[in-house]
Amino acid sequence: MGKKRIERFTRRDDGSMTIEFVFLFPVLMIIFVSFLGCSMAFVRQSMILNHVNQVARAYSVGFFAEEAAAEQEIVQYSGYFVDEGRS
């Protein structure tokens, strides 16, 4: 009787889609989240590059009196801190 139950259990494929979902869902979520993270980083980089371009254009026409003011505007927008040891 026990052997028949095991044979019947191994022939059934009722839960096969559930098992496939359990194995594939985490992999697909990792791929999706990594694409999302990469796209957000790319958007942020594009925004910073656009702002640097605008500040450089404003500096070239004399909007900023000193180079330090233009650099401060870029640093303030991007959220990065200036390395004080830099010359």
Protein Blocks (a to p, Z undefined) as FASTA:
>chain_A
ZZmmmmmmmmpcklmmmmmmmmmmmmmmmmmmmmmmmmmmmmmmmmmmmmmmmmmmmmmn
opambfklmmmmmmmmnopacdfkbZZ
